[in-house]
Amino acid sequence: MVSNRSKVSHQPVMVAEVVELLITNPQGTYLDLTAGGGGHLKSLARRLGPRARLFGLDWDPDAVDRTRRALRGIVQPYNIVQAAFGDLGTVAARFEDERFDGILLDLGLSSYQLESPERGFSFRHDGPLDMRFDPTRGRPAWELIGSLDEKQLARLIREFGEEKQANRIARAIVMERQKVSIRTTTQLADIVLGAVRSPQKNKLLARVFQAFRIAVNQELEQLARVLPAALHLLVPGGRLAVISYHSLEDRQVKRFLQAESRGRCSCPVELAVCVCGAVERVIVLTPRPLAPKSEEIEQNPRARSARLRVGEKL
Ligand SMILES: C[S@@+](CC[C@H](N)C(=O)[O-])C[C@H]1O[C@@H](n2cnc3c(N)ncnc32)[C@H](O)[C@@H]1O
């Protein structure tokens, strides 16, 4: 298990679009809730004026260290916080400022995480099946894989991996774990490939690994909690930008922005006017999500599934 961490770098995705759409006030206050390696924060810093203030957060302690190093002299280390963004409502008090002109979420994984075998995120490296963003808390993937029954495994793989052959994979996992405990990425990949014939092996593995990663980190619950909390912390006219990498996330972001732009009206459809007192809180600036330009995808293939949605608080 050789870590090539020192050689890895993470290329921030859709930087030009994020900078363009997120900055409304060059002397304002901005928060990146998925600091990663500080890539987007650095790009924002380059565009902002001298009185602007930047803050960052990441669940992964390594990402926090990396961002602090990358932004030395630009952001005070204590303004880069280690926490899950799902806890933003309570964590926000740890930032010096508590109102922001722009908040960014660049969901998913960084290249640092993917390329570190010991984190267990990738089927391309042999490593322990961990997959936690914060490896000091919660249950690693191998524990989940060892404890769920066949039905629960199948549901998880189907719902979070959008994988049609989930039943066969779950069955194969259960059969295998009767013989030996499933602890490594290679074991899981071999079980999946042994259970399902697929011409697109990497896509199949990516879906199954995504499913377990989402479950381990409760990613959809995290997203459901952070969206309203982030909106709450924006000043009027402030913007929320979210880059997602698969349809489950993108759907959630789209529905949230749509609901906030309609004022979460709960009146019966037969009523011609709203009587429930719902208030529109957002203007959607991206009726369709923005995708990376082809040049960016050519240069950074990991950007290909990125979709950016932006809303402005009223
Ligand atoms: C795609 S990377 C961000 C890269 C960053 N934008 C950059 O340019 O360097 C996503 C980051 O989000 C973090 N992350 C994922 N889920 C999180 C959560 N619930 N709370 C906080 N950070 C999270 C991951 O640890 C990872 O570092």
The ligand as an SDF file (V2000), in Angstrom:
LIG
                    3D

 27 29  0  0  0  0  0  0  0  0999 V2000
  -13.9190   18.1250   -4.1070 C   0  0  0  0  0  0  0  0  0  0  0  0
  -13.1080   18.3680   -2.5840 S   0  0  0  0  0  0  0  0  0  0  0  0
  -12.9580   20.1040   -2.4760 C   0  0  0  0  0  0  0  0  0  0  0  0
  -11.7290   20.6560   -3.1540 C   0  0  0  0  0  0  0  0  0  0  0  0
  -11.5740   22.1470   -2.9850 C   0  0  0  0  0  0  0  0  0  0  0  0
  -12.6970   22.8560   -3.5520 N   0  0  0  0  0  0  0  0  0  0  0  0
  -10.2850   22.6350   -3.6220 C   0  0  0  0  0  0  0  0  0  0  0  0
  -10.3740   23.3560   -4.6120 O   0  0  0  0  0  0  0  0  0  0  0  0
   -9.2070   22.3020   -3.1490 O   0  0  0  0  0  0  0  0  0  0  0  0
  -14.3680   18.0510   -1.4210 C   0  0  0  0  0  0  0  0  0  0  0  0
  -13.9570   18.2330    0.0040 C   0  0  0  0  0  0  0  0  0  0  0  0
  -15.1570   18.2300    0.7750 O   0  0  0  0  0  0  0  0  0  0  0  0
  -14.9000   17.6120    2.0050 C   0  0  0  0  0  0  0  0  0  0  0  0
  -16.1850   17.1400    2.5390 N   0  0  0  0  0  0  0  0  0  0  0  0
  -16.9890   16.1800    2.0490 C   0  0  0  0  0  0  0  0  0  0  0  0
  -18.0790   16.0610    2.8150 N   0  0  0  0  0  0  0  0  0  0  0  0
  -17.9640   16.9770    3.8110 C   0  0  0  0  0  0  0  0  0  0  0  0
  -18.7860   17.3460    4.9000 C   0  0  0  0  0  0  0  0  0  0  0  0
  -19.9430   16.7450    5.1400 N   0  0  0  0  0  0  0  0  0  0  0  0
  -18.3530   18.3500    5.7040 N   0  0  0  0  0  0  0  0  0  0  0  0
  -17.1870   18.9950    5.4640 C   0  0  0  0  0  0  0  0  0  0  0  0
  -16.3610   18.6590    4.4430 N   0  0  0  0  0  0  0  0  0  0  0  0
  -16.7550   17.6730    3.6280 C   0  0  0  0  0  0  0  0  0  0  0  0
  -13.9410   16.4930    1.6820 C   0  0  0  0  0  0  0  0  0  0  0  0
  -13.2000   16.1140    2.8160 O   0  0  0  0  0  0  0  0  0  0  0  0
  -13.0730   17.1370    0.5920 C   0  0  0  0  0  0  0  0  0  0  0  0
  -11.9060   17.6870    1.1230 O   0  0  0  0  0  0  0  0  0  0  0  0
  1  2  1  0
  2  3  1  0
  2 10  1  0
  3  4  1  0
  4  5  1  0
  5  6  1  0
  5  7  1  0
  7  8  2  0
  7  9  1  0
 10 11  1  0
 11 12  1  0
 11 26  1  0
 12 13  1  0
 13 14  1  0
 13 24  1  0
 14 15  1  0
 14 23  1  0
 15 16  2  0
 16 17  1  0
 17 18  1  0
 17 23  2  0
 18 19  1  0
 18 20  2  0
 20 21  1  0
 21 22  2  0
 22 23  1  0
 24 25  1  0
 24 26  1  0
 26 27  1  0
M  CHG  2   2   1   9  -1
M  END
$$$$
